[in-house]
Amino acid sequence: NYIFDLFKSSKTKIDRDLFLILIRELLHNKENARKLISTNALTFFVDLATMAHLHTSRAAIPLQTLMLEDSFSNDFSNPEWYVNQEGKSSPAFSLTTIREMYTIGAIGSATKIWANGMEGWKPLQEIAQLKWSIMDTGDSIFNESDLSINILDSLIRTCAYFPNVDSQDAVIRPIPRAKRQLCDARNLPHIVQLVLTFDPPIVERVATLLNCIMLQNPVLPQLFITGCYFFLLMYTGSNIGPIAKFLKETHLKQGFHGEEKTRNVLLSNSILSPLLPEAMIAFLESYDNIEFSKAYLGEHNTPELIWSNEMRRHMMEKISLHLADFTPRLRSNVKSVYIYCPIPSIEYAELKNEIFCGKYYLKNLCDTVKFPNWPISNPIQTLRDILDAWREEINKKPPIFSIEKAFEQLELDPEKLNDNSVIRRAYLKLATKYHPDKNPDGKDKFDQIVKAYEYLCNESLKSHTPSVYNIILMLKSQSILFLAHRKELEPYKYPGYPMLIKAILLELDDSELFSKKNEDVLLLPAVELAHNTISCSALNAEELRREKGMTVLSNVFDRCIDFITYRSKPNDLNVLIIENVVRCFNASARFEGFINLIIQIPQIFHNFSHILMNENSLISLCCTTVECLVSLCSSSDVQMNILNFGIIYHLIWYLFLYDYTLSESGIETKQESNIQV
């Protein structure tokens, strides 16, 4: 107690720093730490640590951008300080003005002063920032950053003596006194805000201290209110090991009021969802903090992760803009407390044409040339996720907001030119006013304000029509799943046939179907998916027939067959579509229900005959058709149709084309390059 009292009442910076060194060494003993806690010294330590915001000569980190420079400026002009003059509060003064008033004797060491973040009026000599920046401007052993580092080391060592769990990992209640003190409203915001110094040793120690005091802590769900996650993701350095560990342990445990639940439960429950792309959050949850650190600092463009330094820079700029009205205040008043406002979801240009389902970006997953046989950890869940995304895509609804209504919610005039800074300030003002933590009756209004701001900031929310491009990616990615994970998916019926059939019917009604490029046509990946689902599981063939999908495929057959001529090429759109339809028929031929259906549609046999007339130009399609006919010939009725439509004569003609000497020649041949084979 005596040593701490001497430390607290130090008159010079050198005395202060020497006492801090002494206390730091004494804390190597657990009993000394216990006694220090009982003196309520931790709050005094935190007050002193906030002096780090005043350090003006620290080196900047290379990734730092212009958007972050406010935090490092030497501007002390923000009016933050109120002086008690004859029992009345003065107007707010800047720190520069307070210094001038002290110099000329207008105020003294006993003058009572108050600023945001303080519990009440205090004499100037008891306010750490004013005492050590105005009353004593002499030499010191530690600069402001080193002072904070030594204090944080002492706090970490003190808290490490008193864990939150016992030797059997059972949670201890109540939590240790030291952690209770550091987690209360007097201290926690100021500890978290030390991250805004962006000084690597300080940031690393703050993250370490948060890992020590917050895990298994009852106040953890409310940590996000301090702005902790904004500040940590604004950090520009690479020593993010403790930060990554903290994010992994806590991002799903925050009690924030999020948007209505989406199909991605992980995204709905993560406090990081407005800040990081979905893939980064999924990666954080799937891997340990070391792997996440590597990913966060690296450059990636794979089915599992798209992330780069440029995306990280963009994220930091958006967060910095969101905090632009707060960070400069810390220079004038290190005890300023951030008032939490939700940030609208950050949009990344690199992800504009990407769809993320489960754990994968579908565009990269479908790029089988660049990413062949990409491992999929849980194909069943991934298929569910893609189906959910497909259902969400086709059921898109118009946004509840218009631009005019959004401006009205933010109390702005839609007729005026409102730039982003005006919109942001209006949002922050209203969100602060109606935040449920301060205004219990303002919850509904607060929700409307957040949604209006989100709508104005995010272009993606203004689109409400299904994207054919997105649906094509979903169809192709499902085909990849059925081809690569046949064994895992075989026991299950495919539940997406109603959506698949609807998509095929919409394409059939398109009069410009065959004037599009192959990659823009939804019909081809749709019939490919139908074939792959049937080939994977016998259950699917009957399911597709019951959903009247086989009848729809026969209509596709009819629509495309008219474009088959002797000039047709194997890669023509209609040829590729027909080949997949015929494969569907072949895979379904073992089922009596399908045989009975096909007999009732004689046009199919006419189409078969038409295909076989083009043996020279469409060899692959003709071979696929013959294989299908072989499978169908188990039925005598089918055999009669083959005879009646003249198909048998085309097959006999193929027999006469066969050259038996080719197989005896010993020359290696390939089907793709030799018509005889």
ZIURHU-V588001 format. One record per run of one state. SS is the DSSP state (hx for helix, st for strand, lp for the rest). FROM is the first residue (numbers start at 0). TO is the last residue. If there is no record, write none. Layout:
ss=[SS;SS]
from=[FROM;FROM]
to=[TO;TO]
This chain:
ss=[lp;hx;lp;hx;lp;hx;lp;hx;lp;hx;lp;st;lp;st;lp;st;lp;hx;lp;st;lp;st;hx;lp;hx;lp;hx;lp;st;lp;st;lp;hx;lp;hx;lp;hx;lp;hx;lp;hx;lp;hx;lp;hx;lp;hx;lp;hx;lp;st;lp;st;lp;hx;lp;hx;lp;hx;lp;hx;lp;st;lp;st;hx;lp;hx;lp;hx;lp;hx;lp;hx;lp;hx;lp;hx;lp;hx;lp;hx;lp;hx;lp;hx;lp;hx;lp;hx;lp;hx;lp;hx;lp;hx;lp;hx;lp;hx;lp;hx;lp;hx;lp;hx;lp]
from=[0;1;8;12;26;29;38;40;54;65;72;80;85;87;89;92;93;94;103;111;115;121;123;126;127;135;143;160;164;165;170;171;176;182;187;197;199;214;219;226;227;234;240;250;264;269;277;286;288;297;299;301;305;307;308;322;323;327;328;332;348;351;355;357;359;361;365;378;394;402;409;419;434;439;457;458;462;467;484;485;489;496;508;512;515;517;520;521;536;537;546;548;561;572;588;591;599;602;612;618;632;635;644;646;657;660;664]
to=[0;7;11;25;28;37;39;53;64;71;79;84;86;88;91;92;93;102;110;114;120;122;125;126;134;142;159;163;164;169;170;175;181;186;196;198;213;218;225;226;233;239;249;263;268;276;285;287;296;298;300;304;306;307;321;322;326;327;331;347;350;354;356;358;360;364;377;393;401;408;418;433;438;456;457;461;466;483;484;488;495;507;511;514;516;519;520;535;536;545;547;560;571;587;590;598;601;611;617;631;634;643;645;656;659;663;676]
